[in-house]
Amino acid sequence: QSVLTQPPSASGTPGQRVTISCSGSSSNIGSNYVYWYQQLPGTAPKVFMYRNNQRPSGVPDRFSGSKSGTSASLAISGLRSEDEADYYCATWDDSLSAVVFGGGTKLTVL
Amino acid sequence: QLQLQESGPGLVKPSETLSLTCTVSGGSISTSSYYWDWIRQPPGKGLEWIGSIYYSGSTHYNPSLKSRVTISVDTSKNQFSLKLNSVTAADTAVYYCAREKHLERSWFDPWGQGTLVTVSS
Protein backbone atom coordinates (compact mmCIF):
# COMPACT_ATOMS: atom_id res chain seq x y z
CA GLN A 1 0.00 0.00 0.00
CA SER A 2 1.64 3.22 -1.20
CA VAL A 3 1.68 6.40 0.89
CA LEU A 4 0.72 8.38 -2.23
CA THR A 5 -2.42 7.25 -4.08
CA GLN A 6 -2.59 7.14 -7.87
CA PRO A 7 -5.17 5.51 -10.13
CA PRO A 8 -3.69 2.26 -11.47
CA SER A 9 -4.67 3.08 -15.03
CA ALA A 10 -5.67 5.93 -17.33
CA SER A 11 -6.43 6.03 -21.02
CA GLY A 12 -7.36 8.29 -23.89
CA THR A 13 -7.42 8.52 -27.65
CA PRO A 14 -4.85 10.47 -29.68
CA GLY A 15 -5.35 14.22 -29.28
CA GLN A 16 -7.31 13.95 -26.04
CA ARG A 17 -6.41 15.45 -22.67
CA VAL A 18 -5.73 13.08 -19.79
CA THR A 19 -5.06 13.85 -16.13
CA ILE A 20 -3.31 11.60 -13.61
CA SER A 21 -3.89 12.35 -9.94
CA CYS A 22 -1.67 11.82 -6.91
CA SER A 23 -3.17 12.11 -3.44
CA GLY A 24 -1.23 12.39 -0.20
CA SER A 25 -1.33 14.15 3.14
CA SER A 26 -0.11 17.23 4.97
CA SER A 27 3.20 15.55 5.86
CA ASN A 28 4.15 14.82 2.26
CA ILE A 29 2.46 16.57 -0.68
CA GLY A 30 1.06 19.24 1.62
CA SER A 31 4.52 20.45 2.62
CA ASN A 32 6.94 19.43 -0.12
CA TYR A 33 7.47 19.61 -3.86
CA VAL A 34 6.04 16.83 -6.03
CA TYR A 35 8.03 15.14 -8.78
CA TRP A 36 6.73 12.99 -11.64
CA TYR A 37 8.59 10.18 -13.38
CA GLN A 38 7.89 8.51 -16.70
CA GLN A 39 8.92 4.90 -17.15
CA LEU A 40 8.87 3.34 -20.59
CA PRO A 41 8.78 -0.48 -20.77
CA GLY A 42 12.11 -2.08 -19.87
CA THR A 43 13.81 1.21 -19.00
CA ALA A 44 14.70 3.18 -15.89
CA PRO A 45 12.33 5.96 -14.81
CA LYS A 46 13.09 9.48 -15.98
CA VAL A 47 12.10 12.73 -14.25
CA PHE A 48 9.26 14.34 -16.20
CA MET A 49 8.18 17.15 -13.88
CA TYR A 50 10.00 18.77 -10.96
CA ARG A 51 8.99 21.26 -8.27
CA ASN A 52 5.30 20.53 -8.92
CA ASN A 53 5.08 22.12 -12.36
CA GLN A 54 8.51 22.57 -13.94
CA ARG A 55 9.38 20.65 -17.11
CA PRO A 56 12.95 19.41 -17.66
CA SER A 57 14.41 20.26 -21.03
CA GLY A 58 13.20 17.82 -23.63
CA VAL A 59 9.78 17.24 -22.08
CA PRO A 60 7.07 18.54 -24.44
CA ASP A 61 4.93 21.45 -23.28
CA ARG A 62 1.92 19.17 -23.75
CA PHE A 63 2.78 17.98 -20.24
CA SER A 64 1.89 20.15 -17.23
CA GLY A 65 1.92 19.65 -13.48
CA SER A 66 -0.04 21.22 -10.65
CA LYS A 67 -0.44 20.93 -6.90
CA SER A 68 -3.22 22.01 -4.58
CA GLY A 69 -3.21 21.23 -0.87
CA THR A 70 -2.45 17.53 -0.43
CA SER A 71 -3.01 16.52 -4.05
CA ALA A 72 -1.06 16.87 -7.27
CA SER A 73 -1.78 16.07 -10.88
CA LEU A 74 -0.04 15.54 -14.18
CA ALA A 75 -1.95 16.60 -17.27
CA ILE A 76 -1.18 15.54 -20.80
CA SER A 77 -2.86 17.36 -23.66
CA GLY A 78 -2.79 16.36 -27.33
CA LEU A 79 -2.20 12.74 -26.33
CA ARG A 80 0.25 10.85 -28.57
CA SER A 81 1.09 7.16 -28.85
CA GLU A 82 4.60 7.76 -27.51
CA ASP A 83 3.10 9.01 -24.21
CA GLU A 84 2.09 5.44 -23.41
CA ALA A 85 4.09 4.61 -20.27
CA ASP A 86 3.91 4.24 -16.50
CA TYR A 87 3.87 7.49 -14.51
CA TYR A 88 4.87 7.82 -10.85
CA CYS A 89 4.57 10.72 -8.43
CA ALA A 90 7.09 11.15 -5.61
CA THR A 91 7.78 13.46 -2.71
CA TRP A 92 9.44 13.62 0.71
CA ASP A 93 7.41 12.69 3.77
CA ASP A 94 8.35 14.76 6.83
CA SER A 95 6.77 12.30 9.30
CA LEU A 96 8.48 9.23 7.86
CA SER A 97 11.72 11.08 6.97
CA ALA A 98 11.58 9.12 3.73
CA VAL A 99 10.96 9.46 0.03
CA VAL A 100 7.51 8.14 -0.88
CA PHE A 101 6.25 7.10 -4.31
CA GLY A 102 2.76 6.68 -5.68
CA GLY A 103 1.79 3.21 -6.86
CA GLY A 104 2.08 4.28 -10.49
CA THR A 105 -0.43 4.87 -13.29
CA LYS A 106 -0.28 2.96 -16.55
CA LEU A 107 -1.28 5.31 -19.36
CA THR A 108 -2.73 3.65 -22.44
CA VAL A 109 -3.29 5.47 -25.73
CA LEU A 110 -6.25 3.78 -27.39
CA GLN B 1 27.68 13.55 -18.45
CA LEU B 2 27.15 11.76 -15.17
CA GLN B 3 26.44 8.04 -15.41
CA LEU B 4 25.59 5.43 -12.80
CA GLN B 5 26.07 1.69 -13.19
CA GLU B 6 24.83 -1.02 -10.83
CA SER B 7 26.80 -4.26 -10.38
CA GLY B 8 26.49 -7.37 -8.28
CA PRO B 9 25.12 -10.93 -8.20
CA GLY B 10 21.88 -11.53 -10.07
CA LEU B 11 20.91 -14.46 -7.85
CA VAL B 12 20.86 -14.57 -4.05
CA LYS B 13 19.71 -17.41 -1.82
CA PRO B 14 16.95 -16.86 0.76
CA SER B 15 18.21 -15.71 4.19
CA GLU B 16 21.50 -14.50 2.68
CA THR B 17 22.70 -10.94 2.07
CA LEU B 18 22.12 -9.04 -1.16
CA SER B 19 25.10 -6.83 -2.05
CA LEU B 20 25.16 -4.30 -4.89
CA THR B 21 27.54 -1.53 -5.90
CA CYS B 22 26.85 1.61 -7.91
CA THR B 23 29.80 3.12 -9.78
CA VAL B 24 29.55 6.81 -10.60
CA SER B 25 31.39 8.10 -13.67
CA GLY B 26 31.59 11.54 -15.24
CA GLY B 27 31.47 13.36 -11.91
CA SER B 28 32.50 13.12 -8.27
CA ILE B 29 30.46 11.43 -5.59
CA SER B 30 32.08 13.77 -3.04
CA THR B 31 29.75 16.68 -3.62
CA SER B 32 27.58 18.49 -1.10
CA SER B 33 24.88 19.00 -3.73
CA TYR B 34 23.53 15.46 -3.92
CA TYR B 35 22.47 12.32 -2.11
CA TRP B 36 23.09 8.91 -3.63
CA ASP B 37 20.13 6.55 -3.50
CA TRP B 38 18.90 3.02 -4.01
CA ILE B 39 15.39 2.36 -5.35
CA ARG B 40 13.85 -0.98 -6.28
CA GLN B 41 10.99 -2.27 -8.38
CA PRO B 42 9.57 -5.80 -8.01
CA PRO B 43 8.56 -7.38 -11.34
CA GLY B 44 5.34 -5.82 -12.58
CA LYS B 45 5.05 -3.53 -9.54
CA GLY B 46 5.81 0.04 -8.54
CA LEU B 47 8.88 1.87 -7.26
CA GLU B 48 10.06 1.58 -3.65
CA TRP B 49 12.69 3.88 -2.15
CA ILE B 50 15.29 1.94 -0.16
CA GLY B 51 17.51 4.70 1.17
CA SER B 52 20.11 7.35 0.57
CA ILE B 53 23.63 8.32 1.59
CA TYR B 54 25.43 11.66 1.62
CA TYR B 55 29.13 11.88 0.74
CA SER B 56 29.83 12.46 4.45
CA GLY B 57 28.34 9.06 5.21
CA SER B 58 25.04 10.17 6.75
CA THR B 59 22.13 7.95 5.73
CA HIS B 60 18.34 7.85 5.51
CA TYR B 61 16.48 4.56 5.17
CA ASN B 62 12.95 3.46 4.32
CA PRO B 63 11.40 2.68 7.74
CA SER B 64 9.99 -0.60 6.38
CA LEU B 65 13.48 -1.82 5.42
CA LYS B 66 15.63 -0.02 7.98
CA SER B 67 16.38 -3.09 10.12
CA ARG B 68 17.88 -4.96 7.15
CA VAL B 69 19.57 -2.25 5.08
CA THR B 70 23.02 -0.72 5.09
CA ILE B 71 24.16 1.84 2.51
CA SER B 72 27.81 2.86 2.45
CA VAL B 73 30.03 5.10 0.33
CA ASP B 74 33.60 4.73 -0.91
CA THR B 75 34.68 8.15 -2.13
CA SER B 76 38.12 6.86 -3.21
CA LYS B 77 36.44 4.56 -5.75
CA ASN B 78 33.53 6.92 -6.52
CA GLN B 79 31.13 4.16 -5.53
CA PHE B 80 28.31 3.56 -3.10
CA SER B 81 26.91 0.22 -2.02
CA LEU B 82 23.78 -1.50 -0.76
CA LYS B 83 23.56 -4.44 1.60
CA LEU B 84 20.19 -6.01 2.36
CA ASN B 85 20.29 -8.94 4.74
CA SER B 86 17.94 -11.84 5.46
CA VAL B 87 16.43 -11.67 1.99
CA THR B 88 13.27 -13.49 0.92
CA ALA B 89 11.49 -13.93 -2.40
CA ALA B 90 9.75 -10.59 -1.72
CA ASP B 91 13.11 -8.87 -2.24
CA THR B 92 13.26 -10.02 -5.87
CA ALA B 93 13.33 -6.80 -7.88
CA VAL B 94 15.16 -4.58 -10.30
CA TYR B 95 17.46 -2.46 -8.16
CA TYR B 96 18.30 1.06 -9.37
CA CYS B 97 20.87 3.52 -8.10
CA ALA B 98 20.21 7.21 -8.64
CA ARG B 99 21.46 10.67 -7.77
CA GLU B 100 19.10 12.83 -5.68
CA LYS B 101 19.31 16.60 -5.23
CA HIS B 102 20.35 17.45 -1.67
CA LEU B 103 17.92 20.29 -1.01
CA GLU B 104 15.10 18.88 -3.14
CA ARG B 105 14.36 15.42 -1.84
CA SER B 106 12.83 12.95 -4.33
CA TRP B 107 14.33 14.66 -7.41
CA PHE B 108 16.22 11.70 -8.92
CA ASP B 109 18.37 12.31 -11.98
CA PRO B 110 20.08 10.43 -13.49
CA TRP B 111 19.28 6.79 -12.79
CA GLY B 112 21.34 3.70 -13.47
CA GLN B 113 19.97 1.19 -15.95
CA GLY B 114 18.95 -1.15 -13.11
CA THR B 115 19.95 -4.70 -12.26
CA LEU B 116 17.61 -7.60 -11.64
CA VAL B 117 18.24 -9.52 -8.43
CA THR B 118 16.36 -12.77 -7.96
CA VAL B 119 16.07 -14.39 -4.53
CA SER B 120 15.79 -18.13 -4.98
CA SER B 121 17.41 -21.31 -3.76
Interface residues (C-beta under 8 A of the other chain):
Chain A: S2 N32 Y33 Y35 Y37 T43 A44 P45 K46 V47 Y50 R51 P56 Y88 A90 T91 W92 L96 S97 A98 V99 V100 F101 G102 G103 G104
Chain B: D37 G46 L47 E48 W49 S52 H60 Y61 N62 P63 Y96 E100 E104 R105 S106 W107 F108 D109 W111 G112 Q113 G114
